[in-house]
Amino acid sequence: MMILTKHDLHHYLAQDKKALAIKRKRPKRFGDDIWKYQRILRKYEYYSNSGATIRKWLYRYLHKKKGMQLGFDIPIGVFGPGLRINHTGLLIVNKHAKIGAFCDIHQG
């Protein structure tokens, strides 16, 4: 359950978009914060595994920044494709957890 290739990245992004029931091609300029966070999370995982150092550091920064805005602390490599986060607010996931495909996270 790792994003190693561009094909894997596109698959994970498509499955996340499907799980969130989004039809648009790109996130809205204002709003869609959870979708934006999930895209950053997936790209950070891909660039961490591919060895692209500059992009890895960029997406690490964006991941941390957007996570702080939304109250999320989700490490890379934990969730399979099709992640659906239904709320903003405090959400902490252990870095040793391995959660499969199409996980749907709700408050409480």
Backbone as XML, in Angstrom:
<?xml version="1.0"?>
<chain id="A" units="angstrom">
  <residue number="1" name="MET">
    <atom name="N" x="0.831" y="-1.183" z="0.000"/>
    <atom name="CA" x="0.000" y="0.000" z="0.000"/>
    <atom name="C" x="0.880" y="1.252" z="0.000"/>
  </residue>
  <residue number="2" name="MET">
    <atom name="N" x="1.587" y="1.446" z="-1.064"/>
    <atom name="CA" x="2.440" y="2.626" z="-1.184"/>
    <atom name="C" x="2.291" y="3.200" z="-2.583"/>
  </residue>
  <residue number="3" name="ILE">
    <atom name="N" x="2.482" y="4.485" z="-2.681"/>
    <atom name="CA" x="2.444" y="5.143" z="-3.979"/>
    <atom name="C" x="3.878" y="5.219" z="-4.487"/>
  </residue>
  <residue number="4" name="LEU">
    <atom name="N" x="4.197" y="4.352" z="-5.441"/>
    <atom name="CA" x="5.559" y="4.263" z="-5.942"/>
    <atom name="C" x="5.731" y="4.843" z="-7.344"/>
  </residue>
  <residue number="5" name="THR">
    <atom name="N" x="4.675" y="4.795" z="-8.161"/>
    <atom name="CA" x="4.762" y="5.258" z="-9.547"/>
    <atom name="C" x="3.727" y="6.342" z="-9.808"/>
  </residue>
  <residue number="6" name="LYS">
    <atom name="N" x="3.897" y="7.023" z="-10.948"/>
    <atom name="CA" x="2.911" y="8.033" z="-11.356"/>
    <atom name="C" x="1.545" y="7.386" z="-11.547"/>
  </residue>
  <residue number="7" name="HIS">
    <atom name="N" x="1.556" y="6.172" z="-12.065"/>
    <atom name="CA" x="0.290" y="5.453" z="-12.258"/>
    <atom name="C" x="-0.405" y="5.222" z="-10.921"/>
  </residue>
  <residue number="8" name="ASP">
    <atom name="N" x="0.349" y="4.810" z="-9.916"/>
    <atom name="CA" x="-0.209" y="4.638" z="-8.567"/>
    <atom name="C" x="-0.780" y="5.950" z="-8.048"/>
  </residue>
  <residue number="9" name="LEU">
    <atom name="N" x="-0.032" y="7.039" z="-8.244"/>
    <atom name="CA" x="-0.484" y="8.355" z="-7.780"/>
    <atom name="C" x="-1.814" y="8.721" z="-8.422"/>
  </residue>
  <residue number="10" name="HIS">
    <atom name="N" x="-1.923" y="8.566" z="-9.736"/>
    <atom name="CA" x="-3.168" y="8.903" z="-10.431"/>
    <atom name="C" x="-4.318" y="8.007" z="-9.976"/>
  </residue>
  <residue number="11" name="HIS">
    <atom name="N" x="-4.016" y="6.743" z="-9.714"/>
    <atom name="CA" x="-5.046" y="5.824" z="-9.220"/>
    <atom name="C" x="-5.549" y="6.262" z="-7.843"/>
  </residue>
  <residue number="12" name="TYR">
    <atom name="N" x="-4.650" y="6.566" z="-6.932"/>
    <atom name="CA" x="-5.038" y="7.004" z="-5.588"/>
    <atom name="C" x="-5.839" y="8.299" z="-5.653"/>
  </residue>
  <residue number="13" name="LEU">
    <atom name="N" x="-5.377" y="9.256" z="-6.458"/>
    <atom name="CA" x="-6.093" y="10.538" z="-6.579"/>
    <atom name="C" x="-7.495" y="10.334" z="-7.147"/>
  </residue>
  <residue number="14" name="ALA">
    <atom name="N" x="-7.611" y="9.471" z="-8.158"/>
    <atom name="CA" x="-8.924" y="9.202" z="-8.763"/>
    <atom name="C" x="-9.857" y="8.513" z="-7.778"/>
  </residue>
  <residue number="15" name="GLN">
    <atom name="N" x="-9.341" y="7.566" z="-7.006"/>
    <atom name="CA" x="-10.176" y="6.855" z="-6.034"/>
    <atom name="C" x="-10.594" y="7.769" z="-4.881"/>
  </residue>
  <residue number="16" name="ASP">
    <atom name="N" x="-9.706" y="8.658" z="-4.450"/>
    <atom name="CA" x="-10.064" y="9.625" z="-3.405"/>
    <atom name="C" x="-11.166" y="10.557" z="-3.897"/>
  </residue>
  <residue number="17" name="LYS">
    <atom name="N" x="-11.026" y="11.018" z="-5.124"/>
    <atom name="CA" x="-12.028" y="11.913" z="-5.722"/>
    <atom name="C" x="-13.375" y="11.197" z="-5.825"/>
  </residue>
  <residue number="18" name="LYS">
    <atom name="N" x="-13.339" y="9.925" z="-6.221"/>
    <atom name="CA" x="-14.560" y="9.125" z="-6.320"/>
    <atom name="C" x="-15.198" y="8.947" z="-4.942"/>
  </residue>
  <residue number="19" name="ALA">
    <atom name="N" x="-14.387" y="8.663" z="-3.930"/>
    <atom name="CA" x="-14.901" y="8.465" z="-2.572"/>
    <atom name="C" x="-15.530" y="9.746" z="-2.023"/>
  </residue>
  <residue number="20" name="LEU">
    <atom name="N" x="-14.973" y="10.895" z="-2.398"/>
    <atom name="CA" x="-15.512" y="12.172" z="-1.950"/>
    <atom name="C" x="-16.713" y="12.622" z="-2.785"/>
  </residue>
  <residue number="21" name="ALA">
    <atom name="N" x="-17.067" y="11.850" z="-3.819"/>
    <atom name="CA" x="-18.191" y="12.135" z="-4.721"/>
    <atom name="C" x="-18.029" y="13.496" z="-5.397"/>
  </residue>
  <residue number="22" name="ILE">
    <atom name="N" x="-16.839" y="13.740" z="-5.912"/>
    <atom name="CA" x="-16.542" y="15.008" z="-6.584"/>
    <atom name="C" x="-16.497" y="14.767" z="-8.084"/>
  </residue>
  <residue number="23" name="LYS">
    <atom name="N" x="-17.193" y="15.618" z="-8.831"/>
    <atom name="CA" x="-17.254" y="15.485" z="-10.287"/>
    <atom name="C" x="-16.319" y="16.464" z="-11.000"/>
  </residue>
  <residue number="24" name="ARG">
    <atom name="N" x="-15.954" y="17.556" z="-10.309"/>
    <atom name="CA" x="-15.093" y="18.572" z="-10.929"/>
    <atom name="C" x="-13.712" y="18.022" z="-11.212"/>
  </residue>
  <residue number="25" name="LYS">
    <atom name="N" x="-13.030" y="18.659" z="-12.157"/>
    <atom name="CA" x="-11.677" y="18.229" z="-12.507"/>
    <atom name="C" x="-10.657" y="18.706" z="-11.485"/>
  </residue>
  <residue number="26" name="ARG">
    <atom name="N" x="-10.824" y="19.928" z="-10.977"/>
    <atom name="CA" x="-9.890" y="20.527" z="-10.024"/>
    <atom name="C" x="-10.664" y="21.103" z="-8.829"/>
  </residue>
  <residue number="27" name="PRO">
    <atom name="N" x="-9.978" y="21.249" z="-7.691"/>
    <atom name="CA" x="-10.639" y="21.871" z="-6.534"/>
    <atom name="C" x="-10.981" y="23.336" z="-6.807"/>
  </residue>
  <residue number="28" name="LYS">
    <atom name="N" x="-12.020" y="23.816" z="-6.118"/>
    <atom name="CA" x="-12.380" y="25.230" z="-6.219"/>
    <atom name="C" x="-11.275" y="26.078" z="-5.608"/>
  </residue>
  <residue number="29" name="ARG">
    <atom name="N" x="-11.174" y="27.306" z="-6.069"/>
    <atom name="CA" x="-10.158" y="28.215" z="-5.524"/>
    <atom name="C" x="-10.384" y="28.434" z="-4.030"/>
  </residue>
  <residue number="30" name="PHE">
    <atom name="N" x="-11.645" y="28.638" z="-3.647"/>
    <atom name="CA" x="-12.014" y="28.787" z="-2.237"/>
    <atom name="C" x="-12.928" y="27.622" z="-1.879"/>
  </residue>
  <residue number="31" name="GLY">
    <atom name="N" x="-12.560" y="26.889" z="-0.862"/>
    <atom name="CA" x="-13.321" y="25.705" z="-0.482"/>
    <atom name="C" x="-12.568" y="24.451" z="-0.888"/>
  </residue>
  <residue number="32" name="ASP">
    <atom name="N" x="-13.235" y="23.332" z="-0.816"/>
    <atom name="CA" x="-12.646" y="22.028" z="-1.133"/>
    <atom name="C" x="-11.371" y="21.765" z="-0.337"/>
  </residue>
  <residue number="33" name="ASP">
    <atom name="N" x="-11.308" y="22.237" z="0.894"/>
    <atom name="CA" x="-10.082" y="22.133" z="1.688"/>
    <atom name="C" x="-9.685" y="20.685" z="1.978"/>
  </residue>
  <residue number="34" name="ILE">
    <atom name="N" x="-10.653" y="19.837" z="2.241"/>
    <atom name="CA" x="-10.334" y="18.441" z="2.537"/>
    <atom name="C" x="-9.774" y="17.758" z="1.290"/>
  </residue>
  <residue number="35" name="TRP">
    <atom name="N" x="-10.375" y="18.021" z="0.146"/>
    <atom name="CA" x="-9.877" y="17.432" z="-1.102"/>
    <atom name="C" x="-8.456" y="17.941" z="-1.406"/>
  </residue>
  <residue number="36" name="LYS">
    <atom name="N" x="-8.237" y="19.222" z="-1.188"/>
    <atom name="CA" x="-6.901" y="19.795" z="-1.402"/>
    <atom name="C" x="-5.885" y="19.112" z="-0.473"/>
  </residue>
  <residue number="37" name="TYR">
    <atom name="N" x="-6.277" y="18.901" z="0.783"/>
    <atom name="CA" x="-5.387" y="18.240" z="1.732"/>
    <atom name="C" x="-5.055" y="16.820" z="1.273"/>
  </residue>
  <residue number="38" name="GLN">
    <atom name="N" x="-6.054" y="16.080" z="0.838"/>
    <atom name="CA" x="-5.831" y="14.709" z="0.408"/>
    <atom name="C" x="-4.930" y="14.655" z="-0.827"/>
  </residue>
  <residue number="39" name="ARG">
    <atom name="N" x="-5.077" y="15.594" z="-1.737"/>
    <atom name="CA" x="-4.197" y="15.645" z="-2.914"/>
    <atom name="C" x="-2.749" y="15.906" z="-2.490"/>
  </residue>
  <residue number="40" name="ILE">
    <atom name="N" x="-2.575" y="16.830" z="-1.558"/>
    <atom name="CA" x="-1.222" y="17.122" z="-1.045"/>
    <atom name="C" x="-0.650" y="15.896" z="-0.345"/>
  </residue>
  <residue number="41" name="LEU">
    <atom name="N" x="-1.461" y="15.221" z="0.471"/>
    <atom name="CA" x="-1.031" y="14.004" z="1.171"/>
    <atom name="C" x="-0.535" y="12.953" z="0.191"/>
  </residue>
  <residue number="42" name="ARG">
    <atom name="N" x="-1.283" y="12.715" z="-0.864"/>
    <atom name="CA" x="-0.913" y="11.697" z="-1.857"/>
    <atom name="C" x="0.353" y="12.089" z="-2.616"/>
  </residue>
  <residue number="43" name="LYS">
    <atom name="N" x="0.464" y="13.353" z="-2.994"/>
    <atom name="CA" x="1.656" y="13.795" z="-3.718"/>
    <atom name="C" x="2.891" y="13.768" z="-2.818"/>
  </residue>
  <residue number="44" name="TYR">
    <atom name="N" x="2.719" y="14.105" z="-1.564"/>
    <atom name="CA" x="3.831" y="14.025" z="-0.613"/>
    <atom name="C" x="4.313" y="12.578" z="-0.491"/>
  </residue>
  <residue number="45" name="GLU">
    <atom name="N" x="3.378" y="11.647" z="-0.406"/>
    <atom name="CA" x="3.761" y="10.237" z="-0.330"/>
    <atom name="C" x="4.500" y="9.800" z="-1.596"/>
  </residue>
  <residue number="46" name="TYR">
    <atom name="N" x="3.987" y="10.194" z="-2.761"/>
    <atom name="CA" x="4.638" y="9.808" z="-4.018"/>
    <atom name="C" x="6.063" y="10.354" z="-4.095"/>
  </residue>
  <residue number="47" name="TYR">
    <atom name="N" x="6.224" y="11.652" z="-3.828"/>
    <atom name="CA" x="7.550" y="12.249" z="-3.952"/>
    <atom name="C" x="8.511" y="11.751" z="-2.863"/>
  </residue>
  <residue number="48" name="SER">
    <atom name="N" x="8.001" y="11.353" z="-1.717"/>
    <atom name="CA" x="8.853" y="10.757" z="-0.680"/>
    <atom name="C" x="9.387" y="9.405" z="-1.120"/>
  </residue>
  <residue number="49" name="ASN">
    <atom name="N" x="8.559" y="8.648" z="-1.824"/>
    <atom name="CA" x="8.959" y="7.316" z="-2.273"/>
    <atom name="C" x="9.770" y="7.342" z="-3.567"/>
  </residue>
  <residue number="50" name="SER">
    <atom name="N" x="9.639" y="8.423" z="-4.348"/>
    <atom name="CA" x="10.321" y="8.464" z="-5.647"/>
    <atom name="C" x="11.723" y="9.056" z="-5.562"/>
  </residue>
  <residue number="51" name="GLY">
    <atom name="N" x="12.039" y="9.722" z="-4.467"/>
    <atom name="CA" x="13.375" y="10.291" z="-4.301"/>
    <atom name="C" x="13.519" y="11.698" z="-4.846"/>
  </residue>
  <residue number="52" name="ALA">
    <atom name="N" x="12.430" y="12.330" z="-5.252"/>
    <atom name="CA" x="12.484" y="13.712" z="-5.747"/>
    <atom name="C" x="12.584" y="14.652" z="-4.543"/>
  </residue>
  <residue number="53" name="THR">
    <atom name="N" x="13.789" y="15.080" z="-4.223"/>
    <atom name="CA" x="14.033" y="15.792" z="-2.967"/>
    <atom name="C" x="13.338" y="17.147" z="-2.854"/>
  </residue>
  <residue number="54" name="ILE">
    <atom name="N" x="13.468" y="17.998" z="-3.844"/>
    <atom name="CA" x="12.897" y="19.346" z="-3.741"/>
    <atom name="C" x="11.378" y="19.277" z="-3.645"/>
  </residue>
  <residue number="55" name="ARG">
    <atom name="N" x="10.758" y="18.481" z="-4.506"/>
    <atom name="CA" x="9.297" y="18.349" z="-4.451"/>
    <atom name="C" x="8.849" y="17.672" z="-3.155"/>
  </residue>
  <residue number="56" name="LYS">
    <atom name="N" x="9.653" y="16.736" z="-2.683"/>
    <atom name="CA" x="9.329" y="16.084" z="-1.409"/>
    <atom name="C" x="9.265" y="17.112" z="-0.295"/>
  </residue>
  <residue number="57" name="TRP">
    <atom name="N" x="10.258" y="17.998" z="-0.221"/>
    <atom name="CA" x="10.279" y="19.022" z="0.832"/>
    <atom name="C" x="9.141" y="20.023" z="0.657"/>
  </residue>
  <residue number="58" name="LEU">
    <atom name="N" x="8.827" y="20.371" z="-0.595"/>
    <atom name="CA" x="7.717" y="21.288" z="-0.865"/>
    <atom name="C" x="6.404" y="20.677" z="-0.368"/>
  </residue>
  <residue number="59" name="TYR">
    <atom name="N" x="6.141" y="19.427" z="-0.763"/>
    <atom name="CA" x="4.894" y="18.798" z="-0.342"/>
    <atom name="C" x="4.883" y="18.462" z="1.138"/>
  </residue>
  <residue number="60" name="ARG">
    <atom name="N" x="6.023" y="18.254" z="1.736"/>
    <atom name="CA" x="6.078" y="18.071" z="3.192"/>
    <atom name="C" x="5.612" y="19.344" z="3.894"/>
  </residue>
  <residue number="61" name="TYR">
    <atom name="N" x="6.107" y="20.488" z="3.405"/>
    <atom name="CA" x="5.709" y="21.779" z="3.963"/>
    <atom name="C" x="4.205" y="22.013" z="3.766"/>
  </residue>
  <residue number="62" name="LEU">
    <atom name="N" x="3.710" y="21.789" z="2.541"/>
    <atom name="CA" x="2.284" y="22.011" z="2.252"/>
    <atom name="C" x="1.404" y="21.069" z="3.074"/>
  </residue>
  <residue number="63" name="HIS">
    <atom name="N" x="1.859" y="19.833" z="3.245"/>
    <atom name="CA" x="1.129" y="18.843" z="4.040"/>
    <atom name="C" x="0.995" y="19.306" z="5.489"/>
  </residue>
  <residue number="64" name="LYS">
    <atom name="N" x="2.094" y="19.777" z="6.039"/>
    <atom name="CA" x="2.098" y="20.253" z="7.429"/>
    <atom name="C" x="1.229" y="21.502" z="7.579"/>
  </residue>
  <residue number="65" name="LYS">
    <atom name="N" x="1.381" y="22.443" z="6.642"/>
    <atom name="CA" x="0.628" y="23.705" z="6.704"/>
    <atom name="C" x="-0.882" y="23.472" z="6.585"/>
  </residue>
  <residue number="66" name="LYS">
    <atom name="N" x="-1.305" y="22.723" z="5.579"/>
    <atom name="CA" x="-2.732" y="22.467" z="5.373"/>
    <atom name="C" x="-3.278" y="21.607" z="6.510"/>
  </residue>
  <residue number="67" name="GLY">
    <atom name="N" x="-2.476" y="20.679" z="7.021"/>
    <atom name="CA" x="-2.899" y="19.859" z="8.150"/>
    <atom name="C" x="-3.150" y="20.693" z="9.396"/>
  </residue>
  <residue number="68" name="MET">
    <atom name="N" x="-2.301" y="21.680" z="9.629"/>
    <atom name="CA" x="-2.501" y="22.567" z="10.786"/>
    <atom name="C" x="-3.757" y="23.413" z="10.618"/>
  </residue>
  <residue number="69" name="GLN">
    <atom name="N" x="-4.040" y="23.857" z="9.405"/>
    <atom name="CA" x="-5.251" y="24.650" z="9.138"/>
    <atom name="C" x="-6.517" y="23.845" z="9.439"/>
  </residue>
  <residue number="70" name="LEU">
    <atom name="N" x="-6.493" y="22.565" z="9.058"/>
    <atom name="CA" x="-7.684" y="21.730" z="9.184"/>
    <atom name="C" x="-7.738" y="20.928" z="10.480"/>
  </residue>
  <residue number="71" name="GLY">
    <atom name="N" x="-6.623" y="20.851" z="11.196"/>
    <atom name="CA" x="-6.575" y="20.076" z="12.429"/>
    <atom name="C" x="-6.256" y="18.613" z="12.194"/>
  </residue>
  <residue number="72" name="PHE">
    <atom name="N" x="-5.586" y="18.291" z="11.071"/>
    <atom name="CA" x="-5.264" y="16.913" z="10.716"/>
    <atom name="C" x="-3.803" y="16.626" z="10.999"/>
  </residue>
  <residue number="73" name="ASP">
    <atom name="N" x="-3.529" y="15.440" z="11.495"/>
    <atom name="CA" x="-2.165" y="14.935" z="11.603"/>
    <atom name="C" x="-2.193" y="13.512" z="11.065"/>
  </residue>
  <residue number="74" name="ILE">
    <atom name="N" x="-2.059" y="13.402" z="9.743"/>
    <atom name="CA" x="-2.126" y="12.119" z="9.062"/>
    <atom name="C" x="-0.786" y="11.878" z="8.382"/>
  </residue>
  <residue number="75" name="PRO">
    <atom name="N" x="-0.051" y="10.858" z="8.812"/>
    <atom name="CA" x="1.227" y="10.567" z="8.163"/>
    <atom name="C" x="1.013" y="9.917" z="6.794"/>
  </residue>
  <residue number="76" name="ILE">
    <atom name="N" x="2.054" y="9.946" z="5.971"/>
    <atom name="CA" x="1.959" y="9.325" z="4.652"/>
    <atom name="C" x="2.050" y="7.808" z="4.781"/>
  </residue>
  <residue number="77" name="GLY">
    <atom name="N" x="1.496" y="7.110" z="3.804"/>
    <atom name="CA" x="1.592" y="5.658" z="3.755"/>
    <atom name="C" x="0.660" y="4.908" z="4.676"/>
  </residue>
  <residue number="78" name="VAL">
    <atom name="N" x="-0.349" y="5.575" z="5.193"/>
    <atom name="CA" x="-1.261" y="4.918" z="6.133"/>
    <atom name="C" x="-2.527" y="4.427" z="5.430"/>
  </residue>
  <residue number="79" name="PHE">
    <atom name="N" x="-3.112" y="5.258" z="4.588"/>
    <atom name="CA" x="-4.401" y="4.946" z="3.976"/>
    <atom name="C" x="-4.249" y="4.426" z="2.553"/>
  </residue>
  <residue number="80" name="GLY">
    <atom name="N" x="-5.079" y="3.448" z="2.210"/>
    <atom name="CA" x="-5.157" y="2.961" z="0.849"/>
    <atom name="C" x="-5.955" y="3.929" z="-0.006"/>
  </residue>
  <residue number="81" name="PRO">
    <atom name="N" x="-6.182" y="3.602" z="-1.266"/>
    <atom name="CA" x="-6.936" y="4.492" z="-2.150"/>
    <atom name="C" x="-8.390" y="4.621" z="-1.706"/>
  </residue>
  <residue number="82" name="GLY">
    <atom name="N" x="-9.001" y="5.748" z="-2.025"/>
    <atom name="CA" x="-10.412" y="5.954" z="-1.713"/>
    <atom name="C" x="-10.666" y="6.530" z="-0.335"/>
  </residue>
  <residue number="83" name="LEU">
    <atom name="N" x="-9.728" y="7.292" z="0.188"/>
    <atom name="CA" x="-9.896" y="7.920" z="1.499"/>
    <atom name="C" x="-10.982" y="8.991" z="1.432"/>
  </residue>
  <residue number="84" name="ARG">
    <atom name="N" x="-11.854" y="8.989" z="2.440"/>
    <atom name="CA" x="-12.896" y="10.017" z="2.540"/>
    <atom name="C" x="-12.889" y="10.568" z="3.959"/>
  </residue>
  <residue number="85" name="ILE">
    <atom name="N" x="-12.509" y="11.839" z="4.083"/>
    <atom name="CA" x="-12.545" y="12.532" z="5.369"/>
    <atom name="C" x="-13.777" y="13.425" z="5.335"/>
  </residue>
  <residue number="86" name="ASN">
    <atom name="N" x="-14.669" y="13.250" z="6.302"/>
    <atom name="CA" x="-15.966" y="13.933" z="6.267"/>
    <atom name="C" x="-16.049" y="15.216" z="7.072"/>
  </residue>
  <residue number="87" name="HIS">
    <atom name="N" x="-15.012" y="15.586" z="7.778"/>
    <atom name="CA" x="-15.094" y="16.772" z="8.621"/>
    <atom name="C" x="-13.711" y="17.363" z="8.817"/>
  </residue>
  <residue number="88" name="THR">
    <atom name="N" x="-13.678" y="18.627" z="9.186"/>
    <atom name="CA" x="-12.435" y="19.235" z="9.638"/>
    <atom name="C" x="-12.442" y="19.177" z="11.160"/>
  </residue>
  <residue number="89" name="GLY">
    <atom name="N" x="-11.345" y="19.473" z="11.758"/>
    <atom name="CA" x="-11.226" y="19.394" z="13.206"/>
    <atom name="C" x="-10.179" y="18.362" z="13.556"/>
  </residue>
  <residue number="90" name="LEU">
    <atom name="N" x="-9.978" y="18.160" z="14.821"/>
    <atom name="CA" x="-8.907" y="17.294" z="15.284"/>
    <atom name="C" x="-9.046" y="15.871" z="14.747"/>
  </residue>
  <residue number="91" name="LEU">
    <atom name="N" x="-8.019" y="15.443" z="14.023"/>
    <atom name="CA" x="-7.954" y="14.093" z="13.474"/>
    <atom name="C" x="-6.494" y="13.661" z="13.494"/>
  </residue>
  <residue number="92" name="ILE">
    <atom name="N" x="-6.179" y="12.699" z="14.340"/>
    <atom name="CA" x="-4.810" y="12.223" z="14.490"/>
    <atom name="C" x="-4.786" y="10.729" z="14.189"/>
  </residue>
  <residue number="93" name="VAL">
    <atom name="N" x="-3.843" y="10.323" z="13.324"/>
    <atom name="CA" x="-3.702" y="8.920" z="12.952"/>
    <atom name="C" x="-2.278" y="8.487" z="13.287"/>
  </residue>
  <residue number="94" name="ASN">
    <atom name="N" x="-2.133" y="7.334" z="13.890"/>
    <atom name="CA" x="-0.831" y="6.795" z="14.239"/>
    <atom name="C" x="-0.054" y="6.437" z="12.972"/>
  </residue>
  <residue number="95" name="LYS">
    <atom name="N" x="1.234" y="6.751" z="12.944"/>
    <atom name="CA" x="2.036" y="6.500" z="11.748"/>
    <atom name="C" x="2.263" y="5.011" z="11.492"/>
  </residue>
  <residue number="96" name="HIS">
    <atom name="N" x="2.009" y="4.157" z="12.475"/>
    <atom name="CA" x="2.187" y="2.720" z="12.302"/>
    <atom name="C" x="0.898" y="2.018" z="11.864"/>
  </residue>
  <residue number="97" name="ALA">
    <atom name="N" x="-0.202" y="2.768" z="11.785"/>
    <atom name="CA" x="-1.472" y="2.185" z="11.358"/>
    <atom name="C" x="-1.430" y="1.870" z="9.868"/>
  </residue>
  <residue number="98" name="LYS">
    <atom name="N" x="-2.107" y="0.833" z="9.467"/>
    <atom name="CA" x="-2.263" y="0.478" z="8.059"/>
    <atom name="C" x="-3.748" y="0.293" z="7.813"/>
  </residue>
  <residue number="99" name="ILE">
    <atom name="N" x="-4.323" y="1.221" z="7.070"/>
    <atom name="CA" x="-5.761" y="1.230" z="6.850"/>
    <atom name="C" x="-6.016" y="1.027" z="5.357"/>
  </residue>
  <residue number="100" name="GLY">
    <atom name="N" x="-6.898" y="0.122" z="5.027"/>
    <atom name="CA" x="-7.132" y="-0.290" z="3.648"/>
    <atom name="C" x="-7.868" y="0.715" z="2.785"/>
  </residue>
  <residue number="101" name="ALA">
    <atom name="N" x="-8.350" y="0.221" z="1.674"/>
    <atom name="CA" x="-8.994" y="1.049" z="0.659"/>
    <atom name="C" x="-10.393" y="1.472" z="1.118"/>
  </residue>
  <residue number="102" name="PHE">
    <atom name="N" x="-10.815" y="2.621" z="0.636"/>
    <atom name="CA" x="-12.136" y="3.198" z="0.849"/>
    <atom name="C" x="-12.497" y="3.337" z="2.319"/>
  </residue>
  <residue number="103" name="CYS">
    <atom name="N" x="-11.594" y="3.935" z="3.071"/>
    <atom name="CA" x="-11.845" y="4.259" z="4.477"/>
    <atom name="C" x="-12.659" y="5.541" z="4.540"/>
  </residue>
  <residue number="104" name="ASP">
    <atom name="N" x="-13.674" y="5.561" z="5.376"/>
    <atom name="CA" x="-14.576" y="6.703" z="5.535"/>
    <atom name="C" x="-14.478" y="7.166" z="6.983"/>
  </residue>
  <residue number="105" name="ILE">
    <atom name="N" x="-13.901" y="8.338" z="7.212"/>
    <atom name="CA" x="-13.659" y="8.837" z="8.563"/>
    <atom name="C" x="-14.724" y="9.868" z="8.944"/>
  </residue>
  <residue number="106" name="HIS">
    <atom name="N" x="-15.372" y="9.623" z="10.078"/>
    <atom name="CA" x="-16.384" y="10.544" z="10.620"/>
    <atom name="C" x="-15.926" y="11.048" z="11.978"/>
  </residue>
  <residue number="107" name="GLN">
    <atom name="N" x="-16.567" y="12.099" z="12.419"/>
    <atom name="CA" x="-16.256" y="12.680" z="13.719"/>
    <atom name="C" x="-16.714" y="11.727" z="14.828"/>
  </residue>
  <residue number="108" name="GLY">
    <atom name="N" x="-15.896" y="11.656" z="15.887"/>
    <atom name="CA" x="-16.256" y="10.846" z="17.045"/>
    <atom name="C" x="-15.926" y="9.397" z="16.824"/>
  </residue>
</chain>
